[in-house]
Amino acid sequence: MIDEGVPDCLILASGLSRRLGYDKATIQLGETTLLSAMIETMKDHGMKTCVVIGPTSDEAGSSDSVIFVRNENPDHGRTGSIQVGLEALGWPERVIVAPVDRPGFSSRTLKRLFSADSSASPEKQGRGGHPVFLDDEGVMAVRDAHPDSPLNSLIDFSRFEVDDPYLHLNVDTSEDVMSLKMAWDEISDSWKVNPNPE
C-alpha cells in the first residue's frame, strides 16, 4: 500500500565514469544492474514517481512510475542534474535524491528520510551521506541556484545518525566496484521493506 506521505524520487545515474570506463548504473549485481535494483527498492517503498537522470534518455524504459530524462549538460554539475530531474517532476514539494553511485543506505534510513519535517540527510561518524530529502524550501533553493553550486552550500540539512555500515561507499573506482559486489548481499538485504518495523 502506497503511503500518501511518501515523496517522489530522483535517481542520479551518472553516465560514463572516466575512471571506470563504463556507466556505473550498469554495474552487474547478480541478475540485475545497480540502477535497476535501486529503482525497484524505491518502488517497493511506495514512491509514486521515480525520475532517472542520465546522459541519455531511455524512452523504452519509461513508464507511469519511472521516467528517464536526458541531461543535456552533465558537466555543469550535479545540482544541474538535480534541476533537470526536479523540473521533470514538476518541482515537487517533497523528493528523495539518490545518486546511483552511493548505494550504501538501508530501508530504515530511507523511511527516516520520508518522515523528515525539513531537508535532511543521514550521517555516520560525523560525515553526511546519501540519499537526501528535499522539502519545498530545498527544492526552491535548488531551482534558483547555479547548476555547479554544491548542494550542501544551498541547503542546511538536518542530519540524523545511522548505523548503515556502507553509508560512505562511493562507487568511483574498480576497487569500489569490488567492494560493492562483496557487500551486495548485505546491502540488498538492508533495502528490503520490513512490514513490521520495530
Backbone as a printed PyTorch tensor [residue, N CA C, xyz], in Angstrom:
tensor([[[  0.8440,  -1.1930,   0.0000],
         [  0.0000,   0.0000,   0.0000],
         [  0.8820,   1.2480,   0.0000]],

        [[  0.6130,   2.1840,  -0.8940],
         [  1.4200,   3.3880,  -1.0040],
         [  0.9560,   4.4260,  -0.0010]],

        [[  1.8940,   4.9120,   0.7690],
         [  1.6230,   5.9670,   1.7450],
         [  1.6050,   7.2980,   1.0160]],

        [[  0.5160,   8.0670,   1.2020],
         [  0.4140,   9.3640,   0.5380],
         [  1.5190,  10.3150,   0.9640]],

        [[  2.1580,  10.0340,   2.1180],
         [  3.2330,  10.9010,   2.5810],
         [  4.5830,  10.5830,   1.9600]],

        [[  4.6360,   9.5350,   1.1520],
         [  5.8990,   9.1480,   0.5440],
         [  6.2540,  10.1400,  -0.5670]],

        [[  7.4720,  10.6680,  -0.5480],
         [  7.8510,  11.6540,  -1.5740],
         [  8.1410,  11.0140,  -2.9190]],

        [[  8.3100,  11.8680,  -3.9180],
         [  8.7950,  11.3940,  -5.2080],
         [ 10.2760,  11.0700,  -5.0800]],

        [[ 10.8260,  10.4820,  -6.1270],
         [ 12.2140,  10.0480,  -6.0930],
         [ 12.9490,  10.5310,  -7.3350]],

        [[ 14.1790,  10.9420,  -7.1400],
         [ 15.0450,  11.3450,  -8.2380],
         [ 16.3520,  10.5720,  -8.0880]],

        [[ 16.6600,   9.7280,  -9.0580],
         [ 17.8990,   8.9530,  -9.0290],
         [ 18.8810,   9.5690, -10.0130]],

        [[ 20.0730,   9.8720,  -9.5360],
         [ 21.1140,  10.4330, -10.3870],
         [ 21.9580,   9.2910, -10.9440]],

        [[ 21.7520,   8.9880, -12.2240],
         [ 22.5420,   7.9570, -12.8930],
         [ 23.6510,   8.6800, -13.6480]],

        [[ 24.8520,   8.5210, -13.1710],
         [ 25.9450,   9.4190, -13.5500],
         [ 26.4560,   9.2900, -14.9750]],

        [[ 26.1500,   8.2020, -15.6460],
         [ 26.6610,   8.0360, -17.0020],
         [ 28.0760,   7.4730, -17.0070]],

        [[ 28.7850,   7.6970, -18.0920],
         [ 30.1280,   7.1450, -18.2520],
         [ 31.0690,   7.6630, -17.1680]],

        [[ 31.6970,   6.7310, -16.4650],
         [ 32.7000,   7.0890, -15.4670],
         [ 34.0670,   7.1260, -16.1290]],

        [[ 34.7490,   8.2470, -16.0140],
         [ 36.0740,   8.3610, -16.6250],
         [ 37.0590,   7.3770, -16.0000]],

        [[ 36.9200,   7.1550, -14.6870],
         [ 37.8310,   6.2290, -14.0030],
         [ 37.5490,   4.7750, -14.3570]],

        [[ 36.2630,   4.4290, -14.4220],
         [ 35.9040,   3.0360, -14.6770],
         [ 35.8830,   2.7030, -16.1620]],

        [[ 35.5520,   3.6890, -16.9860],
         [ 35.4590,   3.4450, -18.4170],
         [ 34.1010,   2.9270, -18.8530]],

        [[ 33.1330,   2.8900, -17.9350],
         [ 31.7720,   2.4850, -18.2860],
         [ 30.7920,   3.1560, -17.3230]],

        [[ 29.5140,   2.9980, -17.5900],
         [ 28.4550,   3.6330, -16.8140],
         [ 28.2620,   2.8790, -15.4910]],

        [[ 28.3900,   3.5830, -14.3740],
         [ 28.2240,   2.9490, -13.0600],
         [ 26.8500,   2.3000, -12.9100]],

        [[ 25.8340,   2.9070, -13.5170],
         [ 24.4720,   2.3850, -13.3900],
         [ 24.3470,   0.9690, -13.9330]],

        [[ 25.2440,   0.5820, -14.8340],
         [ 25.1500,  -0.7310, -15.4790],
         [ 25.9410,  -1.8060, -14.7430]],

        [[ 26.5180,  -1.4790, -13.5970],
         [ 27.2620,  -2.4930, -12.8320],
         [ 26.3460,  -3.6890, -12.5860]],

        [[ 26.8230,  -4.8750, -12.9560],
         [ 26.0160,  -6.0800, -12.8320],
         [ 26.1370,  -6.6440, -11.4250]],

        [[ 24.9920,  -6.8830, -10.8030],
         [ 24.9300,  -7.4410,  -9.4540],
         [ 23.9920,  -8.6400,  -9.4910]],

        [[ 24.5670,  -9.8090,  -9.6930],
         [ 23.7360, -10.9930,  -9.8760],
         [ 22.9740, -10.8700, -11.1820]],

        [[ 21.6430, -10.9620, -11.1120],
         [ 20.8160, -10.9060, -12.3170],
         [ 20.2800,  -9.5110, -12.5920]],

        [[ 20.7350,  -8.5180, -11.8490],
         [ 20.2370,  -7.1660, -12.0410],
         [ 21.3990,  -6.1860, -12.1620]],

        [[ 21.0730,  -4.9590, -12.4950],
         [ 22.0800,  -3.8990, -12.5060],
         [ 21.8730,  -3.0200, -11.2810]],

        [[ 22.8790,  -2.2210, -10.9620],
         [ 22.7730,  -1.3240,  -9.8140],
         [ 21.5820,  -0.3820,  -9.9730]],

        [[ 21.4130,   0.1960, -11.1570],
         [ 20.2940,   1.1210, -11.3690],
         [ 18.9530,   0.4150, -11.2380]],

        [[ 18.7930,  -0.7370, -11.8560],
         [ 17.5210,  -1.4620, -11.7760],
         [ 17.1850,  -1.8310, -10.3390]],

        [[ 18.1990,  -2.2490,  -9.5930],
         [ 17.9710,  -2.6160,  -8.1940],
         [ 17.5320,  -1.4020,  -7.3780]],

        [[ 18.1430,  -0.2360,  -7.6480],
         [ 17.7730,   0.9550,  -6.8960],
         [ 16.3660,   1.4170,  -7.2540]],

        [[ 16.0150,   1.3640,  -8.5270],
         [ 14.6520,   1.7210,  -8.9350],
         [ 13.6480,   0.8170,  -8.2370]],

        [[ 13.9190,  -0.4850,  -8.2280],
         [ 12.9800,  -1.4360,  -7.6160],
         [ 12.8140,  -1.1820,  -6.1220]],

        [[ 13.9120,  -0.8670,  -5.4310],
         [ 13.7600,  -0.6490,  -3.9920],
         [ 12.9850,   0.6300,  -3.7150]],

        [[ 13.1600,   1.6630,  -4.5440],
         [ 12.3760,   2.8850,  -4.3610],
         [ 10.8920,   2.6030,  -4.5930]],

        [[ 10.5810,   1.8200,  -5.6220],
         [  9.1860,   1.4610,  -5.8970],
         [  8.6150,   0.5900,  -4.7730]],

        [[  9.4410,  -0.3310,  -4.2590],
         [  8.9970,  -1.1870,  -3.1530],
         [  8.6370,  -0.3640,  -1.9200]],

        [[  9.2790,   0.7990,  -1.7800],
         [  8.9950,   1.6690,  -0.6430],
         [  7.8410,   2.6340,  -0.9100]],

        [[  7.1720,   2.4640,  -2.0420],
         [  5.9520,   3.2200,  -2.3000],
         [  6.1280,   4.5320,  -3.0220]],

        [[  7.3060,   4.7750,  -3.5840],
         [  7.4970,   6.0320,  -4.2890],
         [  6.6020,   6.0600,  -5.5280]],

        [[  5.8720,   7.1410,  -5.6710],
         [  4.8770,   7.2560,  -6.7410],
         [  5.5200,   7.4950,  -8.1030]],

        [[  6.5120,   8.3550,  -8.1460],
         [  7.1800,   8.6700,  -9.4100],
         [  8.6730,   8.6990,  -9.1820]],

        [[  9.3910,   8.0450, -10.0460],
         [ 10.8430,   7.9910,  -9.9270],
         [ 11.4430,   8.4810, -11.2370]],

        [[ 12.2140,   9.5570, -11.1650],
         [ 12.8680,  10.0980, -12.3460],
         [ 14.3390,   9.7110, -12.3090]],

        [[ 14.8420,   9.1910, -13.4030],
         [ 16.2470,   8.8170, -13.5170],
         [ 16.9230,   9.8170, -14.4440]],

        [[ 17.9410,  10.4950, -13.9420],
         [ 18.6680,  11.4860, -14.7260],
         [ 19.9540,  10.8650, -15.2240]],

        [[ 20.1670,  10.9210, -16.5250],
         [ 21.3870,  10.3720, -17.0830],
         [ 21.8110,  11.1490, -18.3080]],

        [[ 22.8960,  10.7290, -18.9110],
         [ 23.3670,  11.4070, -20.1110],
         [ 22.5240,  11.0980, -21.3350]],

        [[ 21.7090,  10.0390, -21.2520],
         [ 20.7890,   9.7050, -22.3330],
         [ 19.4300,   9.4120, -21.7290]],

        [[ 18.3930,   9.4960, -22.5440],
         [ 17.0580,   9.1590, -22.0590],
         [ 16.6780,   7.7900, -22.5990]],

        [[ 16.0670,   6.9820, -21.7740],
         [ 15.6600,   5.6300, -22.1670],
         [ 14.1400,   5.6150, -22.2920]],

        [[ 13.6470,   6.0750, -23.4410],
         [ 12.2060,   6.1650, -23.6250],
         [ 11.5440,   4.7960, -23.4810]],

        [[ 12.2450,   3.7470, -23.9140],
         [ 11.6660,   2.4080, -23.8310],
         [ 11.4840,   1.9740, -22.3900]],

        [[ 12.3270,   2.5080, -21.4990],
         [ 12.2380,   2.1230, -20.1010],
         [ 11.3030,   2.9810, -19.2870]],

        [[ 10.8030,   4.0680, -19.8810],
         [  9.9210,   4.9710, -19.1510],
         [  8.5380,   4.3510, -18.9890]],

        [[  7.8880,   4.6990, -17.8680],
         [  6.5380,   4.2180, -17.5850],
         [  5.8580,   5.2860, -16.7350]],

        [[  4.6700,   4.9590, -16.2320],
         [  3.9660,   5.9230, -15.3850],
         [  4.7450,   6.2260, -14.1150]],

        [[  5.4910,   5.2460, -13.6160],
         [  6.1730,   5.4390, -12.3380],
         [  7.6760,   5.6740, -12.4720]],

        [[  8.2480,   5.3880, -13.6460],
         [  9.6760,   5.6010, -13.8600],
         [  9.8630,   6.3840, -15.1530]],

        [[ 10.5050,   7.5280, -15.0520],
         [ 10.7220,   8.3990, -16.2090],
         [ 12.2210,   8.6070, -16.3790]],

        [[ 12.7390,   8.3450, -17.5570],
         [ 14.1420,   8.5830, -17.8540],
         [ 14.2720,   9.9340, -18.5590]],

        [[ 15.1450,  10.7730, -18.0400],
         [ 15.3010,  12.1230, -18.5730],
         [ 16.7590,  12.3530, -18.9330]],

        [[ 16.9800,  12.9550, -20.0690],
         [ 18.3430,  13.2560, -20.5280],
         [ 18.8080,  14.5880, -19.9500]],

        [[ 20.0140,  14.5820, -19.4160],
         [ 20.6580,  15.8310, -19.0050],
         [ 21.5830,  16.2600, -20.1440]],

        [[ 21.2240,  17.3450, -20.8080],
         [ 21.9880,  17.8040, -21.9740],
         [ 23.3670,  18.3560, -21.5930]],

        [[ 23.5210,  18.7600, -20.3340],
         [ 24.7730,  19.3830, -19.9090],
         [ 25.2910,  18.7440, -18.6130]],

        [[ 25.6640,  17.4560, -18.6460],
         [ 26.0620,  16.7650, -17.4140],
         [ 27.3150,  17.3430, -16.7690]],

        [[ 28.1400,  18.0290, -17.5370],
         [ 29.3690,  18.5780, -16.9720],
         [ 29.1420,  19.8740, -16.2050]],

        [[ 27.9250,  20.3720, -16.2040],
         [ 27.6300,  21.6160, -15.4860],
         [ 27.5300,  21.4120, -13.9830]],

        [[ 27.5100,  20.1600, -13.5390],
         [ 27.4880,  19.9000, -12.1040],
         [ 26.2850,  19.0950, -11.6760]],

        [[ 26.4140,  18.4600, -10.5060],
         [ 25.3530,  17.5810, -10.0030],
         [ 24.0720,  18.3520,  -9.7000]],

        [[ 24.2010,  19.5890,  -9.2130],
         [ 22.9970,  20.3780,  -8.9370],
         [ 22.2270,  20.6420, -10.2240]],

        [[ 22.9490,  20.8330, -11.3310],
         [ 22.2830,  20.9880, -12.6190],
         [ 21.4810,  19.7520, -12.9950]],

        [[ 22.0300,  18.5760, -12.7030],
         [ 21.2960,  17.3320, -12.9630],
         [ 20.0530,  17.2430, -12.0920]],

        [[ 20.1830,  17.6450, -10.8420],
         [ 19.0300,  17.6370,  -9.9430],
         [ 17.9590,  18.5890, -10.4630]],

        [[ 18.3650,  19.7460, -10.9730],
         [ 17.4020,  20.7030, -11.5290],
         [ 16.6140,  20.0820, -12.6870]],

        [[ 17.3120,  19.3520, -13.5550],
         [ 16.6410,  18.6910, -14.6790],
         [ 15.5880,  17.7110, -14.1640]],

        [[ 15.9610,  16.9350, -13.1480],
         [ 15.0320,  15.9550, -12.5930],
         [ 13.8530,  16.5900, -11.8900]],

        [[ 14.1040,  17.6430, -11.1170],
         [ 13.0130,  18.3120, -10.4040],
         [ 12.0390,  18.9540, -11.3800]],

        [[ 12.5730,  19.4980, -12.4670],
         [ 11.6790,  20.0780, -13.4810],
         [ 10.7950,  18.9950, -14.0850]],

        [[ 11.3780,  17.8180, -14.3560],
         [ 10.5960,  16.7060, -14.9150],
         [  9.5040,  16.2550, -13.9560]],

        [[  9.7420,  16.4220, -12.6660],
         [  8.7510,  16.0590, -11.6410],
         [  7.7520,  17.1860, -11.3840]],

        [[  7.9310,  18.3210, -12.0470],
         [  7.0220,  19.4460, -11.8250],
         [  7.3120,  20.2080, -10.5500]],

        [[  8.5790,  20.2350, -10.1340],
         [  9.0080,  20.9380,  -8.9200],
         [  8.1750,  20.4930,  -7.7110]],

        [[  8.3680,  19.2350,  -7.2910],
         [  7.5680,  18.6800,  -6.1890],
         [  7.8940,  19.3310,  -4.8430]],

        [[  7.0190,  19.1440,  -3.8870],
         [  7.2360,  19.6970,  -2.5480],
         [  8.1050,  18.7910,  -1.6890]],

        [[  8.1750,  17.5080,  -2.0570],
         [  8.9640,  16.5330,  -1.2860],
         [  9.6080,  15.5640,  -2.2540]],

        [[ 10.9340,  15.3730,  -2.0970],
         [ 11.6180,  14.4630,  -3.0190],
         [ 12.8490,  13.8650,  -2.3570]],

        [[ 13.0950,  12.6070,  -2.6670],
         [ 14.3210,  11.9280,  -2.2740],
         [ 15.2890,  12.0000,  -3.4610]],

        [[ 16.5290,  12.4170,  -3.2070],
         [ 17.5570,  12.4590,  -4.2430],
         [ 18.5900,  11.3850,  -3.9090]],

        [[ 18.7460,  10.4210,  -4.8140],
         [ 19.6150,   9.2750,  -4.5640],
         [ 20.6060,   9.0870,  -5.7040]],

        [[ 21.8760,   9.3940,  -5.5020],
         [ 22.8800,   9.0990,  -6.5280],
         [ 23.0780,   7.5870,  -6.6540]],

        [[ 23.0970,   7.0920,  -7.8800],
         [ 23.2150,   5.6530,  -8.0850],
         [ 24.5430,   5.1120,  -7.5640]],

        [[ 25.5620,   5.9770,  -7.5040],
         [ 26.8830,   5.5170,  -7.0500],
         [ 27.0790,   5.6250,  -5.5430]],

        [[ 25.9810,   5.9090,  -4.8070],
         [ 26.0420,   5.9450,  -3.3380],
         [ 24.9530,   5.0300,  -2.7720]],

        [[ 25.1110,   3.7140,  -2.9600],
         [ 24.0310,   2.7750,  -2.6390],
         [ 24.0470,   2.1870,  -1.2270]],

        [[ 24.8730,   2.7230,  -0.3280],
         [ 25.0710,   2.0620,   0.9580],
         [ 24.0590,   2.3870,   2.0430]],

        [[ 22.8910,   2.8790,   1.6780],
         [ 21.8440,   3.1940,   2.6550],
         [ 20.9580,   1.9710,   2.9010]],

        [[ 20.1350,   2.0470,   3.9320],
         [ 19.2200,   0.9550,   4.2540],
         [ 17.7690,   1.4170,   4.1550]],

        [[ 16.8600,   0.4630,   4.1860],
         [ 15.4310,   0.7660,   4.2080],
         [ 15.0860,   1.6330,   5.4180]],

        [[ 15.6870,   1.3330,   6.5440],
         [ 15.4120,   2.1100,   7.7560],
         [ 15.7880,   3.5810,   7.5620]],

        [[ 16.9280,   3.8220,   6.9200],
         [ 17.3570,   5.1960,   6.6510],
         [ 16.3970,   5.8820,   5.6890]],

        [[ 15.9810,   5.1720,   4.6500],
         [ 15.0500,   5.7330,   3.6800],
         [ 13.7470,   6.1450,   4.3600]],

        [[ 13.2450,   5.2940,   5.2310],
         [ 11.9860,   5.6090,   5.9310],
         [ 12.1450,   6.8040,   6.8590]],

        [[ 13.3100,   6.9710,   7.4600],
         [ 13.5340,   8.1530,   8.3100],
         [ 13.5320,   9.4240,   7.4800]],

        [[ 14.0580,   9.3320,   6.2670],
         [ 14.0070,  10.4890,   5.3800],
         [ 12.5640,  10.8240,   5.0110]],

        [[ 11.7430,   9.8080,   4.8010],
         [ 10.3340,  10.0350,   4.4660],
         [  9.6270,  10.8610,   5.5380]],

        [[ 10.0020,  10.6290,   6.7880],
         [  9.2840,  11.2710,   7.8990],
         [  9.9040,  12.6040,   8.3200]],

        [[ 10.9330,  13.0550,   7.6120],
         [ 11.5980,  14.3110,   7.9780],
         [ 10.6620,  15.5020,   7.7410]],

        [[ 10.7630,  16.4990,   8.6300],
         [  9.9550,  17.7110,   8.5020],
         [ 10.6250,  18.7590,   7.6320]],

        [[ 11.9310,  18.6320,   7.4510],
         [ 12.6750,  19.5860,   6.6330],
         [ 13.7840,  18.8330,   5.9060]],

        [[ 14.4570,  19.5030,   4.9870],
         [ 15.5210,  18.8560,   4.2190],
         [ 16.4870,  18.1460,   5.1580]],

        [[ 16.7920,  16.8870,   4.8470],
         [ 17.5520,  16.0620,   5.7930],
         [ 18.4770,  15.1060,   5.0640]],

        [[ 19.4990,  14.6620,   5.7870],
         [ 20.4160,  13.6580,   5.2520],
         [ 20.9000,  12.7740,   6.4000]],

        [[ 21.2240,  11.5150,   6.0870],
         [ 21.8140,  10.6510,   7.1160],
         [ 23.2760,  11.0140,   7.3200]],

        [[ 23.8050,  10.6370,   8.4660],
         [ 25.2330,  10.7980,   8.6960],
         [ 25.7490,   9.6190,   9.4990]],

        [[ 27.0320,   9.3720,   9.3700],
         [ 27.6910,   8.3170,  10.1350],
         [ 29.0740,   8.8180,  10.5080]],

        [[ 29.3710,   8.7490,  11.7830],
         [ 30.6710,   9.1900,  12.2990],
         [ 31.0010,  10.6230,  11.8620]],

        [[ 29.9690,  11.4730,  11.9140],
         [ 30.1660,  12.8960,  11.6430],
         [ 30.2030,  13.2860,  10.1810]],

        [[ 30.0590,  12.3320,   9.2780],
         [ 30.0760,  12.6150,   7.8390],
         [ 28.7020,  12.3790,   7.2360]],

        [[ 28.2330,  13.3610,   6.4580],
         [ 26.9440,  13.2310,   5.8130],
         [ 26.9660,  12.1690,   4.7300]],

        [[ 25.7890,  11.6620,   4.4100],
         [ 25.6780,  10.6190,   3.3990],
         [ 24.4510,  10.8100,   2.5190]],

        [[ 24.1260,   9.7730,   1.7530],
         [ 23.0020,   9.7960,   0.8210],
         [ 22.1260,   8.5780,   1.0560]],

        [[ 20.8690,   8.6540,   0.5890],
         [ 20.1970,   9.7180,  -0.1360],
         [ 19.9380,  10.9290,   0.7450]],

        [[ 19.4040,  11.9980,   0.1190],
         [ 18.9800,  13.1630,   0.8830],
         [ 17.5160,  13.4320,   0.5890]],

        [[ 16.8740,  14.1120,   1.5270],
         [ 15.4830,  14.5150,   1.3650],
         [ 15.4240,  16.0250,   1.2020]],

        [[ 14.6920,  16.4860,   0.2000],
         [ 14.4800,  17.9120,  -0.0040],
         [ 13.0220,  18.2520,   0.2650]],

        [[ 12.8000,  19.2380,   1.1450],
         [ 11.4520,  19.7520,   1.3370],
         [ 11.1920,  20.8400,   0.3020]],

        [[ 10.0410,  21.5240,   0.3850],
         [  9.7080,  22.5110,  -0.6380],
         [ 10.7060,  23.6620,  -0.6730]],

        [[ 11.2170,  24.0840,   0.4900],
         [ 12.2150,  25.1520,   0.5010],
         [ 13.5190,  24.6890,  -0.1460]],

        [[ 13.8840,  23.4480,   0.1080],
         [ 15.0870,  22.8970,  -0.5150],
         [ 14.9490,  22.8060,  -2.0210]],

        [[ 13.7680,  22.3820,  -2.4790],
         [ 13.5210,  22.2930,  -3.9220],
         [ 13.6390,  23.6700,  -4.5600]],

        [[ 13.0690,  24.6920,  -3.9160],
         [ 13.1340,  26.0390,  -4.4740],
         [ 14.5620,  26.5830,  -4.4570]],

        [[ 15.3230,  26.2300,  -3.4340],
         [ 16.7250,  26.6680,  -3.3720],
         [ 17.5140,  26.0830,  -4.5340]],

        [[ 17.2560,  24.8180,  -4.8430],
         [ 17.9290,  24.1810,  -5.9670],
         [ 17.4650,  24.8080,  -7.2890]],

        [[ 16.1780,  25.0630,  -7.3950],
         [ 15.6410,  25.6410,  -8.6380],
         [ 16.3190,  26.9670,  -8.9790]],

        [[ 16.5860,  27.7730,  -7.9650],
         [ 17.1140,  29.1150,  -8.1890],
         [ 18.6380,  29.1780,  -8.1970]],

        [[ 19.2980,  28.0270,  -8.0510],
         [ 20.7580,  28.0050,  -7.9020],
         [ 21.4700,  27.9040,  -9.2440]],

        [[ 22.7600,  28.2400,  -9.2290],
         [ 23.6120,  27.9900, -10.3880],
         [ 23.8550,  26.4840, -10.4730]],

        [[ 23.8740,  25.9050, -11.6720],
         [ 23.9940,  24.4420, -11.8050],
         [ 25.2160,  23.8220, -11.1540]],

        [[ 26.3100,  24.5850, -11.0020],
         [ 27.5010,  23.9790, -10.4030],
         [ 27.6320,  24.2800,  -8.9150]],

        [[ 26.5820,  24.8220,  -8.3010],
         [ 26.6200,  25.0910,  -6.8580],
         [ 26.5690,  23.7800,  -6.0830]],

        [[ 27.4540,  23.5800,  -5.1050],
         [ 27.3680,  22.3720,  -4.2750],
         [ 26.0580,  22.3690,  -3.4880]],

        [[ 25.4200,  21.2170,  -3.4280],
         [ 24.1170,  21.1210,  -2.7720],
         [ 24.1850,  21.5480,  -1.3090]],

        [[ 25.2800,  21.1700,  -0.6260],
         [ 25.3550,  21.4970,   0.8000],
         [ 25.6250,  22.9740,   1.0560]],

        [[ 25.9320,  23.7420,  -0.0080],
         [ 26.0610,  25.1860,   0.1560],
         [ 24.7120,  25.8750,  -0.0270]],

        [[ 23.7380,  25.1610,  -0.5690],
         [ 22.4100,  25.7220,  -0.8190],
         [ 21.4200,  25.4040,   0.2850]],

        [[ 21.6350,  24.2740,   0.9490],
         [ 20.6440,  23.7570,   1.8850],
         [ 21.3020,  23.3920,   3.2000]],

        [[ 20.6710,  23.7980,   4.2840],
         [ 21.1310,  23.4380,   5.6230],
         [ 20.4030,  22.1620,   6.0350]],

        [[ 21.0050,  21.0300,   5.7120],
         [ 20.3690,  19.7480,   6.0010],
         [ 20.3670,  19.4620,   7.4940]],

        [[ 19.2270,  19.0170,   8.0070],
         [ 19.2310,  18.4460,   9.3470],
         [ 19.7440,  17.0140,   9.2000]],

        [[ 20.6020,  16.5980,  10.1100],
         [ 21.2230,  15.2750,   9.9900],
         [ 20.7690,  14.3580,  11.1150]],

        [[ 20.7400,  13.0850,  10.8070],
         [ 20.4470,  12.0830,  11.8330],
         [ 21.4450,  10.9410,  11.6730]],

        [[ 21.8920,  10.4280,  12.7990],
         [ 22.9150,   9.3750,  12.8170],
         [ 22.2940,   8.0390,  12.4320]],

        [[ 22.9910,   7.2920,  11.5820],
         [ 22.5610,   5.9530,  11.1940],
         [ 23.7100,   4.9770,  11.4130]],

        [[ 23.3740,   3.6860,  11.4020],
         [ 24.4270,   2.6910,  11.5900],
         [ 24.6610,   1.8640,  10.3280]],

        [[ 24.2260,   2.3840,   9.1750],
         [ 24.4410,   1.6730,   7.9160],
         [ 25.9500,   1.4950,   7.6810]],

        [[ 26.4340,   0.2670,   7.6410],
         [ 27.8860,   0.0620,   7.5600],
         [ 28.5160,   0.5490,   6.2540]],

        [[ 27.7080,   0.6600,   5.1980],
         [ 28.2690,   1.0610,   3.9010],
         [ 27.7830,   2.4450,   3.4560]],

        [[ 27.3370,   3.2690,   4.3990],
         [ 26.7810,   4.5740,   4.0390],
         [ 27.7440,   5.3890,   3.1890]],

        [[ 29.0330,   5.3050,   3.4630],
         [ 30.0050,   6.1390,   2.7580],
         [ 30.6520,   5.4490,   1.5530]],

        [[ 30.1020,   4.2960,   1.1520],
         [ 30.6000,   3.6530,  -0.0640],
         [ 30.2880,   4.5490,  -1.2570]],

        [[ 31.3270,   4.9490,  -1.9710],
         [ 31.1930,   5.7920,  -3.1500],
         [ 31.8010,   5.0210,  -4.3190]],

        [[ 30.9490,   4.5430,  -5.2140],
         [ 31.4100,   3.6800,  -6.2890],
         [ 32.0540,   4.5350,  -7.3710]],

        [[ 33.3860,   4.5980,  -7.3300],
         [ 34.1080,   5.5070,  -8.2210],
         [ 35.2980,   4.8380,  -8.9140]],

        [[ 35.7800,   3.7470,  -8.3550],
         [ 36.9480,   3.0540,  -8.9120],
         [ 36.6460,   1.5620,  -9.0210]],

        [[ 37.5340,   0.8370,  -9.6740],
         [ 37.3510,  -0.6100,  -9.7910],
         [ 37.3870,  -1.2750,  -8.4160]],

        [[ 38.1790,  -0.7180,  -7.4950],
         [ 38.2170,  -1.2440,  -6.1280],
         [ 36.8630,  -1.0410,  -5.4450]],

        [[ 36.2280,   0.1250,  -5.7090],
         [ 34.9090,   0.3870,  -5.1340],
         [ 33.8690,  -0.5880,  -5.6840]],

        [[ 33.9750,  -0.9150,  -6.9680],
         [ 33.0500,  -1.8730,  -7.5640],
         [ 33.2020,  -3.2300,  -6.8930]],

        [[ 34.4500,  -3.6290,  -6.6410],
         [ 34.6830,  -4.9000,  -5.9430],
         [ 34.0970,  -4.8620,  -4.5470]],

        [[ 34.2710,  -3.7270,  -3.8490],
         [ 33.6990,  -3.5830,  -2.5000],
         [ 32.1810,  -3.6920,  -2.5470]],

        [[ 31.5680,  -3.0510,  -3.5590],
         [ 30.1120,  -3.1280,  -3.7170],
         [ 29.6700,  -4.5600,  -3.9340]],

        [[ 30.3550,  -5.2800,  -4.8160],
         [ 29.9470,  -6.6530,  -5.1170],
         [ 30.1090,  -7.5590,  -3.9020]],

        [[ 31.1640,  -7.3270,  -3.1370],
         [ 31.3780,  -8.1350,  -1.9290],
         [ 30.3160,  -7.8490,  -0.8710]],

        [[ 29.8450,  -6.6020,  -0.8250],
         [ 28.8680,  -6.2040,   0.1980],
         [ 27.4290,  -6.2930,  -0.2970]],

        [[ 27.2410,  -6.6500,  -1.5700],
         [ 25.9210,  -6.5170,  -2.1720],
         [ 24.8410,  -7.3200,  -1.4590]],

        [[ 25.1210,  -8.5410,  -1.0470],
         [ 24.1020,  -9.3360,  -0.3520],
         [ 23.6140,  -8.6070,   0.8930]],

        [[ 24.5510,  -8.0210,   1.6300],
         [ 24.1860,  -7.3030,   2.8550],
         [ 23.4240,  -6.0170,   2.5330]],

        [[ 23.8960,  -5.2810,   1.5240],
         [ 23.2260,  -4.0360,   1.1540],
         [ 21.8230,  -4.3120,   0.6300]],

        [[ 21.7050,  -5.2420,  -0.3010],
         [ 20.3860,  -5.5190,  -0.8870],
         [ 19.4280,  -6.0590,   0.1580]],

        [[ 19.9260,  -6.8220,   1.1160],
         [ 19.0740,  -7.3050,   2.1950],
         [ 18.5830,  -6.1430,   3.0560]],

        [[ 19.4520,  -5.1390,   3.2640],
         [ 19.0580,  -3.9840,   4.0870],
         [ 18.0510,  -3.0920,   3.3720]],

        [[ 17.9390,  -3.2370,   2.0320],
         [ 16.9620,  -2.4590,   1.2650],
         [ 15.5560,  -3.0320,   1.3590]],

        [[ 15.4050,  -4.2580,   1.8200],
         [ 14.1050,  -4.8990,   1.8460],
         [ 13.1670,  -4.1840,   2.8090]],

        [[ 11.9330,  -4.0070,   2.3740],
         [ 10.9170,  -3.3460,   3.2040],
         [ 10.5210,  -4.2800,   4.3320]],

        [[ 10.6180,  -3.8150,   5.5530],
         [ 10.1900,  -4.5970,   6.7100],
         [  8.7390,  -4.2480,   7.0100]],

        [[  7.8170,  -5.1810,   6.7910],
         [  6.4030,  -4.8660,   7.0070],
         [  6.0370,  -4.6640,   8.4740]],

        [[  6.9130,  -5.1210,   9.3700],
         [  6.6490,  -4.9740,  10.8070],
         [  7.8390,  -4.3000,  11.4970]],

        [[  8.0640,  -2.9980,  11.1930],
         [  9.2040,  -2.3130,  11.8030],
         [  9.0480,  -2.2060,  13.3050]],

        [[ 10.1830,  -2.2090,  14.0080],
         [ 10.1470,  -2.1260,  15.4680],
         [  9.7860,  -0.7150,  15.9050]]])
